């Protein structure tokens, strides 16, 4: 009889040890979440376990998770904490509905007692995707001469980044309203959001790379109507489908008339890498000079205008002629500076003396001194490249390429 009691005590002790080890190993991660699923709307389901104190579900970009291991620098994009439970647990993370389109990995953890604290179990994972068709972008177009600039609106870019997908963009130019005869296009790569300094109301951020240009091969002095439309392109991962084209906008493009005194923001393009000289001679020209006493007109005959560009990107412009009653020709204008080319468009930057703002003692009257200022001028080559229309402030001249 005594032997039986000892056996019963021994069996009871073993059972207690087994139970204790079961609890211990459950805390070490042998008990985990199972049957975990999540859809693109954030609705999830899993089976819990008895020793869990609570559960945590986190959602990451799939690129940040490999074999259920999260990259060190990754952050979750949605999260929820749930109370304990050991049967089927269902819920929804509403933030998932607003995530940008792409591939995501959700991880579900159980939290168990661990000594004086608690720890997470190994996770269960579920993958899902969010996809859709991009909305058509807002876009602004501007023409300067034959050059079109397309700029994707910042509101569209922010919406793409926050709730759809940030992709590339295509602008197409047509010569007919039905958009069947394409004459050119602009490809805008994925823009970048640059975050400025500071925090709160004083902080700022700017989109860059959201515009590009196209130069139409028009003819100077000839008007043409062109039609322009833009779309957002499909994403490389296939989650975002291309948008519809924006409604085509029409523009009447005029043959370019060269301008002088432009802002430096127009001085764009690549350095000139080929020496060329354009000139015109044998024409008459009038110079009007403003002074305190009024205006004076000087007539010049047998004038010559020469624009010489060097292969190093410099230029020299000279305008000369014979004034009335003068025996010899004299220089009317001479300018030196740097030149850049962008397709058939040329830009020139130079410094010149500019009259001051007033006559001494009489503000507002001309003749109050002078100052050195930086100016820019724009010009276009003809379609065959043999003539250039240019204006450096003296007048608009059509110059011919010297043989």
Buried (B, 14 or more C-beta within 10 A) or exposed (E): EEEEEEEEEEEEEEEEEEEEEEBEEBBEBBBBBEEBBBBBEBBBBBBBBEBBEBBBBBBBBBEBBEEEEBEEEEEBBBBBEBEBBEEEBEBBBEEBBEBBBBBBBBBBBBBBBEEEEBBBBBBBBBEBBBBEBBBBBBBEBEBBBBBBBBBBBBEBBBBBBEBBBBBBBBBBBBBEEEBEEEBBBBEBEBBEBEEEEEEEEEEEEEBEEBBBBBBBEBEBEEEBEBBBBBBBBBBEBEBBBBBEBBEBEEBEBBBBBBBBEBEEEBBBBEEBEEEBBBBBEEBEBEBEEEEEEEEEEBEBBEBBBBBBBBEEBBBBBBBBBBBEEEEEBEEBBEBEBBBBBBBBBBBBBBEBEEEEEBBEEEEEBBBBEEEEEEBBBBBBBBBEEEBBBBBBBBBEBBBBBEE
